[in-house]
């Protein structure tokens, strides 16, 4: 093969430059799209860092933004309200250990994001919230004893919220809500409180039993006084009218007869059982008086 016979194609003037230009545009477009632009999603904000001037004081909002590759670098912050649970073991005023679970809802201050990045970085919540929450809880809980922590829980929660919100402002953090979700004491203290409650309930029950006995005693005395008064009145009625006994016997016999009549069984009773002896005696006395009146009218 004779290489001298090969022919090199002739290129038009300027075609090589156009090819290099196209390649440069392609590379430039790739760099621009991948390294010269960044997106800020909803609920987020960006802080721009420059190798020349440091952290910019302006905050980038939502949307697409341009940056200089290698020279600038964005840092994205989540500004949505975020919940977090913080546990703390602290002591009360009467030296009882209290296990507290505190729930906070926090978010960074948008206008303070550049200062926050300079002083705290992106993990500001891990750096700040546990320390200031434990500090606030220990200072507030130490002002109350164990019983007051239960009876004044709303007041304790409000005091913790106010102090923690003021403390968080020093670190450019806004607390939307602070609440005590769990409050527990040591097993020994819980057992002691339960024993005290049981003793108080037993004492109240004993007091109720004594009061009930006194009321029953008063009831018996009143009943006895009523029976004595009734007996006195009955004795007076008998002395004034001997027929009162026969009337009571007739009424009682009527009640007994109605009870037997309403029964499904047949019962045969004598007049003595039905207490009709009083009626018989009254009829006998009536007949005797009638005969005596007849004899006196005939032989008188």
Legacy VTK file of the C-alpha trace (Angstrom):
# vtk DataFile Version 3.0
C-alpha trace
ASCII
DATASET POLYDATA
POINTS 300 float
0.000 0.000 0.000
1.420 3.301 -1.033
0.640 6.001 1.521
1.856 8.605 -0.849
-1.213 8.013 -2.971
-3.645 8.811 -0.077
-5.468 12.086 -0.434
-6.289 14.269 2.593
-9.731 15.886 2.338
-9.588 19.571 2.086
-11.442 21.573 4.817
-13.213 24.779 4.178
-11.689 27.851 5.757
-13.123 28.509 9.273
-14.823 25.089 9.713
-12.317 24.041 12.383
-13.064 27.114 14.432
-16.785 26.479 14.195
-16.306 22.970 15.515
-14.329 24.191 18.468
-16.947 26.839 19.112
-19.741 24.271 19.123
-17.795 22.065 21.479
-17.191 25.017 23.763
-20.858 25.943 23.776
-21.792 22.385 24.627
-19.365 22.239 27.504
-20.401 25.672 28.672
-24.083 24.749 28.591
-23.421 21.603 30.592
-21.422 23.522 33.187
-24.061 26.238 33.346
-26.925 23.832 33.844
-25.190 21.612 36.367
-22.895 23.986 38.185
-24.166 27.472 37.448
-27.791 27.127 38.643
-29.507 25.825 41.756
-33.116 25.420 42.934
-34.663 26.435 46.227
-37.695 24.276 47.016
-40.852 25.448 48.753
-40.444 25.998 52.486
-36.684 26.528 52.113
-34.289 29.452 51.870
-30.700 29.685 50.609
-27.651 31.495 51.920
-24.898 32.179 49.358
-21.212 31.764 50.181
-18.548 33.360 47.988
-14.858 32.538 48.021
-14.154 36.226 47.594
-16.562 37.953 49.994
-17.783 35.191 52.321
-21.436 34.814 53.372
-23.815 37.164 51.590
-26.234 39.148 53.743
-29.133 38.494 51.353
-31.339 35.415 51.544
-32.414 33.633 48.358
-36.092 32.736 48.173
-37.893 29.904 46.414
-37.148 29.260 42.734
-34.126 28.880 40.418
-31.019 31.025 40.929
-27.682 31.491 39.207
-24.252 31.074 40.749
-20.655 31.210 39.623
-19.207 27.717 39.451
-16.446 27.026 41.964
-16.635 30.624 43.186
-20.042 30.522 44.866
-21.765 27.814 46.901
-25.390 27.897 48.280
-26.481 26.521 51.676
-30.145 25.523 51.938
-32.178 25.947 55.163
-35.557 24.393 55.952
-37.778 27.165 57.362
-40.853 24.982 57.980
-42.087 24.410 61.531
-40.439 21.216 62.749
-41.375 19.214 65.867
-38.792 17.797 68.253
-39.023 15.853 71.523
-36.497 16.563 74.264
-36.166 14.386 77.364
-34.731 15.659 80.611
-34.179 14.177 84.080
-34.156 16.907 86.718
-34.888 17.429 90.401
-37.783 19.228 92.067
-37.638 21.547 95.071
-38.182 18.619 97.465
-35.348 16.662 95.765
-37.601 14.281 93.837
-36.261 13.167 90.468
-38.651 14.026 87.628
-38.561 12.546 84.123
-39.916 15.140 81.673
-40.598 14.933 77.950
-40.751 18.347 76.302
-42.145 18.824 72.780
-41.074 21.942 70.881
-42.062 23.175 67.401
-39.313 25.402 66.005
-38.153 27.167 62.842
-35.259 29.513 62.012
-35.716 33.250 61.578
-35.508 33.901 57.826
-33.869 37.308 58.069
-31.206 35.907 60.429
-30.110 32.945 58.302
-26.715 34.459 57.297
-25.841 35.108 60.957
-27.121 31.645 61.887
-24.860 29.973 59.359
-21.837 31.949 60.521
-22.384 31.158 64.223
-24.212 27.801 64.257
-24.124 26.184 60.822
-26.785 24.025 59.233
-27.302 21.737 62.269
-28.321 24.595 64.550
-31.126 22.569 66.162
-28.750 19.848 67.359
-26.371 22.442 68.741
-28.867 24.673 70.535
-32.214 23.076 71.431
-31.077 20.243 73.757
-28.855 22.538 75.813
-31.270 25.457 76.269
-34.247 23.110 76.862
-32.455 21.219 79.642
-31.224 24.457 81.169
-34.716 25.984 81.192
-36.395 22.844 82.539
-33.945 22.494 85.406
-34.319 26.141 86.433
-38.149 26.056 86.366
-38.737 22.596 87.881
-36.465 23.441 90.809
-39.009 26.093 91.907
-41.822 23.565 92.522
-42.195 20.482 94.660
-43.459 17.183 93.284
-47.102 17.720 94.231
-47.147 21.230 92.730
-45.774 19.881 89.452
-48.976 17.827 89.188
-51.496 20.341 90.499
-49.925 23.350 88.740
-48.884 21.666 85.526
-50.400 24.351 83.282
-48.561 27.095 85.163
-45.275 25.175 84.968
-45.735 24.587 81.223
-46.441 28.289 80.588
-43.364 29.348 82.542
-41.149 26.891 80.637
-42.579 28.105 77.313
-41.993 31.792 78.051
-38.434 31.301 79.249
-37.497 28.967 76.416
-38.893 31.298 73.756
-36.866 34.184 75.124
-33.765 32.000 75.312
-34.179 30.722 71.722
-34.278 34.262 70.307
-30.606 34.649 71.198
-29.861 31.889 68.681
-32.194 33.175 65.914
-34.771 30.424 66.530
-38.543 30.937 66.742
-40.512 28.515 68.928
-44.120 28.193 67.767
-45.154 25.874 70.594
-43.670 24.382 73.762
-45.550 21.811 75.826
-44.863 19.199 78.489
-46.160 15.910 77.104
-44.912 13.534 79.807
-44.205 13.957 83.506
-43.155 10.955 85.615
-41.631 10.454 89.052
-39.511 7.710 90.532
-41.258 4.393 91.372
-40.657 4.938 95.099
-42.356 8.327 95.054
-45.266 7.009 92.986
-45.784 4.157 95.463
-45.659 6.609 98.382
-48.277 8.861 96.753
-50.545 5.879 96.100
-50.186 4.732 99.720
-51.054 8.213 100.933
-54.138 8.312 98.725
-55.256 4.904 100.001
-54.764 6.048 103.614
-56.786 9.205 102.973
-59.575 7.180 101.392
-59.600 4.788 104.366
-59.743 7.749 106.759
-62.633 9.266 104.820
-64.422 5.924 104.841
-63.929 5.572 108.606
-65.250 9.082 109.089
-68.278 8.248 106.977
-68.906 5.074 108.990
-68.792 7.057 112.259
-71.148 9.694 110.896
-73.482 6.976 109.654
-73.509 5.323 113.110
-74.275 8.668 114.757
-77.130 9.293 112.330
-78.507 5.798 112.936
-78.295 6.421 116.672
-80.203 9.678 116.284
-82.755 7.874 114.110
-83.252 5.186 116.758
-83.695 7.815 119.484
-86.184 9.750 117.391
-88.043 6.545 116.540
-88.149 5.534 120.201
-89.417 8.968 121.170
-92.075 8.703 118.481
-93.146 5.271 119.671
-93.279 6.476 123.262
-95.406 9.439 122.224
-97.631 7.119 120.170
-97.999 4.775 123.145
-98.871 7.697 125.392
-101.495 8.908 122.959
-102.937 5.385 122.572
-103.065 4.992 126.353
-104.897 8.292 126.621
-107.346 7.245 123.909
-108.016 3.915 125.656
-108.565 5.640 128.987
-111.064 8.018 127.431
-112.806 5.410 125.248
-112.331 1.663 125.884
-113.781 0.914 122.465
-110.509 2.120 120.852
-108.990 -1.355 121.313
-111.883 -3.054 119.587
-111.565 -0.588 116.683
-107.876 -1.357 116.250
-108.578 -5.111 116.384
-111.249 -4.744 113.701
-108.882 -2.772 111.448
-106.121 -5.326 111.893
-108.509 -8.227 111.227
-109.623 -6.456 108.033
-106.043 -6.209 106.789
-105.423 -9.877 107.538
-108.624 -10.892 105.770
-107.736 -8.874 102.656
-104.297 -10.478 102.527
-105.734 -13.975 102.798
-108.456 -13.200 100.242
-105.889 -12.105 97.642
-103.951 -15.371 98.067
-104.388 -18.294 95.664
-104.780 -20.748 98.526
-107.764 -21.434 100.742
-107.153 -20.746 104.391
-109.523 -21.357 107.278
-108.878 -19.414 110.461
-110.765 -19.038 113.679
-112.029 -15.738 114.906
-109.340 -15.706 117.590
-106.653 -15.944 114.928
-108.292 -13.131 112.986
-108.433 -11.146 116.239
-112.211 -11.003 115.996
-112.537 -11.684 119.691
-112.798 -7.983 120.268
-115.772 -7.762 117.903
-117.426 -10.727 119.604
-116.860 -9.127 122.957
-118.329 -5.881 121.713
-121.389 -7.678 120.302
-121.824 -9.549 123.602
-121.704 -6.344 125.543
-124.222 -4.838 123.138
-126.619 -7.772 123.546
-126.229 -7.664 127.308
-127.020 -3.968 127.400
-129.995 -4.570 125.130
-131.417 -7.293 127.383
-130.776 -5.229 130.455
-132.673 -2.390 128.881
-135.614 -4.762 128.042
-135.772 -6.143 131.575
-135.663 -2.702 133.076
-138.466 -1.556 130.800
-140.671 -4.558 131.720
-140.040 -4.805 135.410
-139.105 -1.260 136.085
LINES 1 301
300 0 1 2 3 4 5 6 7 8 9 10 11 12 13 14 15 16 17 18 19 20 21 22 23 24 25 26 27 28 29 30 31 32 33 34 35 36 37 38 39 40 41 42 43 44 45 46 47 48 49 50 51 52 53 54 55 56 57 58 59 60 61 62 63 64 65 66 67 68 69 70 71 72 73 74 75 76 77 78 79 80 81 82 83 84 85 86 87 88 89 90 91 92 93 94 95 96 97 98 99 100 101 102 103 104 105 106 107 108 109 110 111 112 113 114 115 116 117 118 119 120 121 122 123 124 125 126 127 128 129 130 131 132 133 134 135 136 137 138 139 140 141 142 143 144 145 146 147 148 149 150 151 152 153 154 155 156 157 158 159 160 161 162 163 164 165 166 167 168 169 170 171 172 173 174 175 176 177 178 179 180 181 182 183 184 185 186 187 188 189 190 191 192 193 194 195 196 197 198 199 200 201 202 203 204 205 206 207 208 209 210 211 212 213 214 215 216 217 218 219 220 221 222 223 224 225 226 227 228 229 230 231 232 233 234 235 236 237 238 239 240 241 242 243 244 245 246 247 248 249 250 251 252 253 254 255 256 257 258 259 260 261 262 263 264 265 266 267 268 269 270 271 272 273 274 275 276 277 278 279 280 281 282 283 284 285 286 287 288 289 290 291 292 293 294 295 296 297 298 299
